[in-house]
């Protein structure tokens, strides 16, 4: 099943994508309601909606898709070894994967308030190294009897409601500068993340998941019609169950959380290719470039890069006397 949010006129609707049309959830339910109820409640809801589909369906061509959910939080992992190899070469001049990468799946929190949808124009910051990142996001749903804390990998996998395409837009020059302070990424990332075009429920992939929990679906990214990268999601170092279990350790995952796979290898972002080439080839993204991502079994997202807008200046740090008492 596919779950979406969309506008028609000035009204926001939330519901199912059925064939080439959309049908609102019954009883005014929202995506957040459906995620909280979890996958187990979905078949009955879908049967209820399909009963009205013939009369109430609206063609997809007549609506504007929104991001398929308003995330409770967004965690983004770095789970593809090949991506790490290329990006470290771009930053440090040589390819290297730290020993610590293999020990546990590292992530950072990104901005849930900067989510954009397929078809939206990206507003970038002022940057000379704008990049995309090809990822898949796992969307968390409710599971009866679980509060989402300290999950085992097997328990965590049962919390996956579905999957969506995830583009973690990145300003590499800003990211590199701020991470020298041993924090971040922050402003190099939080200006935009595309989620979409919808959520495809996890049961749609049951026949593809291997014995270790990996999902071998094809991921591709194109810039202005030219394919830049192609990889399999199963090249992650950990399956999503492991990522979710780590996120829940001494913490909690809740319905509506989104966890990114991290960037695919083999051209999943430009920075990887810059590191391997030793130069900015292909060129960084600029205004007017169109980025299209396609993931097998999920669909396609596309965005055009807009122009940076002026922002207020913030002064550099003021030198302070390091006094310990008020004068």
N, C-alpha and C positions, 0 to 999 in steps of 0.2 A: 504494500500500500504506500501511497505517497501523501504526505501531509504538507499543506502550504498555507501561506497568508498572502492576501492580495487586496488591491483596491479596485473598485469599480465606481467611477465618479468620485465622490468625496468620502465614501464609506469603506472601512476596513472589514474584510471578511476573513474567516479562518475555517479551513475544512480539508476535504479530500480532493485530490486530483484523480479523476476517473476518466480514463481514455484521454480525449482531447478537451475535456471540460473540467470545471471545478464545481464542487457542491459544498455548501456551508455545513458545518457540524449542526446536528439537531440541538434544540433547546438552548441555543446561544452559547454553546460551549466554545472554549478557546483552545489554542494549541497548548497553552500552559496547563489547562485542565486535563487535557488528553495525556500529556506527558506525566502528570502527577498520578493519573489512574494506571498508567503503564500498559505494556503490550497485551497483558492478559485481558484487559477490558476492551481492546480495540475491535475484535471481530463482531461483537454485538453492536457496537456503535456504527461500524461500517455497514452492517446489514440494515440498520435503521436509516442511515443516510441514503443507501442505494435504493431504498423503497421510494424515496422522493426524487431520485436523480433525474428521471425522465422529464419531470415537470420543472425542476429548479436548476438544472445544470446550466452553466454559462461557459461558452467557448473560451479556452485559454487566450485566444487571439484578442478577446475583448476586455482583458483585465491586465493590470500591471502587477507583476509579482513583487512582493516584499521579501525581506529576509524571512526564512520559514519559522523563526522563533525569536523572541526577545530573551537572550541568554541570561541565566542567573549569574553565571561566571564563564570566563573563557580561559582555559589553560592550553598552552601550546607547547608540545614536546619537541625534542630533536632526536628522532628515532631512526633516521636513515644514515648509516655509516658513510655511504658514498657522498652524501651531502656534506657531512662534516669534513671529509677529506678535501673536497674542493674549496669550501668556504675558508678553512684554515689556511690554505695556500693563498687565497685572495687577501687575507688579513696579514698573515705572518710571513708570506713569501715562500713557505714550504708546507707540504701536506703533512698533517699530523692529527691523529685521533688520540686524545688524552686517555690514559688508562681508566680514569674515573668514568668516562663515557660508558664503558662496558659494565660498570658495577650497578648502575641504577638509571632509570629513564628520567632524565632531567627535563624540567619544564619551567616556563615563566607564565605569569598572569598577564593577559592583554586586556584591552579596553572594551567592555561590553556595550559601551555607549557610542562606539564608532563603527558599528556594524552597518554594512551597506548590502544592497541586493543586486542580483544580476540585472543588468540594464542601467544601473545607476552610474553616473560619472564620478570617478575618483577625484577627490580634492587632495592633492599631495602637499607636503610642506615644500619650502624652498630647498631643493636638493639637486646635486649633480649625479647621484647614483640611485635613482629610483628603480626598484626591483619588485617582482612578483614572487610568490612562493606557492607551489602546487602541493596541496594537502587534502586529506579527507578528515572530516570532523565526526567523532562519535557523539551522539546526543543521548544524555542520560534520562531514563524514565524511572518511574516508581516501581518498586518491587514489594509485594506484601510481606510484612514481617521484618523488613530491613530498613534501618535508618541511614544506610550508606556509609557507615564508619568502619574502618579497619577491615576492609573486605579482602578475602583471598582472591586470586586471579579468577577462579571458577565462579565465585559469587559475583565478582565485578562484571564479568561478561554478561551475566543475566540482567545487569542494569542498563545494557545498551538498548535503547529504544530504536535507534536507527542511525543513518549516516547522511551527511550532506557534504558538498564540496566546500573547501575552506581555502581562501586565498589570503595569506598573511602578507599584505603589502609592506614593503620595507624601504626605508631611506638609508642606504648602507653607510654613507658618509656620516650622517648623524648618529646612527647606531654605533659605529666604530669609535666616534669621539666620546660618546657618553659612557661606553663600557670600559674606557680607560680609567674611570673613577670606581670600577669594580661594582657597579650596579647596572641595572638595565638588562635587556633592552627596554627603553621607555619611549621617548619621543620619536625615535627612529622607527617605531612600529605602530603607535596607538592612533594614528590618523585615519586608519581604515582597514577593515577586514571584511571581505565578501563571504557571505554564507548563502548557499542556495543550490539549485533553484528551489528545492523542497527537501524534506526529509523522507528518505526511503526506509521503511521499517526493516529491522534487522532480520526478520523471518524471510524476507525476499532473497537473502544470501545464504540461507541454511545449507544448501547443497554445495556451496563453494568453499566454505570454511574448512581448512584442513585439520588434522588431528591435533596440531599445536595451537590452533586458534587463529592462524593467519588467513587473510582474505586475498587471494591472487586476482585482483581486478586491475584492469589497465587504466592508467592515469596519463593524460596528455595535456600539454599547454602549447598554445599558438600565439604569436605576436604578429599582428597585421597579416594573418593568413599563413605564416610560416611556422611549421612545427619546430619548437625549440627543445622540448623535453618529452620523454616517454619512459614510464617505469611501471612496475607492479607494486601495489600496496603491500604485498606480502614480503617485500624486501626490507620492511621495518625490522629493527633488531628485537623488538618485543611485539606481541599481539596486543590489541586494545585492552583485553582483560588485564594484562600486566600493568599497562599504563594507568588504568582506572584504579586498580588495587593500590598502586603507589600513591596516586593522588589522594586516596581515602585514608592513608596511613596517618594515624594521630590527627585525623581531620575528618572530612565528610564530603561526599559527592551527593548532589540533590537533583531532582528532576529539573531539566532546563539547563544544566551545566553542559558545556561543549568542550570536548578535549580534542585538540588537533594532533594529527599523526606526526607532525613535523614535515619538513620539506622533502619531497621525493628526490632521488638521485637521478643521474643521467639527464641533466638539464632541467631539473625541477625548479631552479631559480637561475638568474643571471650570474650571481656572485660565485656560484660553483664553477660556471664556465669561465669567468674571469680568472679564477684561481688556476684552472688547468691551462688556460691560454697564456697567462702572464700579462694580459692586457685587457682593456675593456671591449672585448669582442664576445658576443654581440653587444651593441651599444646599450647604455642605460635607457630606460623608458623616458619618453618625453610627451608633452601635450599632444593629443590626437592619436596616440598609439592605442590600438585595441588589443586587449588580452582576453583570450578565450581558453577556458579549461573544460575538459571533458573527462568524465570518469565513468567507466563501464558500470551499468546497472543503476547509476544515479542520474546522469544527465549532463547538462552544460550550463556554465555561467559565462557571461561576457561583460566586460566593462571597458569604457574608454577613459583614458587619462585626461583629466582637465588641467587647468593652469593653477599654479600656486597663487594664493591671495595674500596681500600684505598683512602682517600681524604686528602687534605692538612690540617695541624693543624692550628688552630686559637688560639692565646693566650688569657688568661683571661683578664678581665678589669684591666688597670693600675690604681693604686691609684693616685689621683690627689689632688693638694693643694687647690683647689677651689678659686684660685686668681680671682679677678675681673678686673684687669688691666694687660697689658703686663709688664713683668719685664724689 
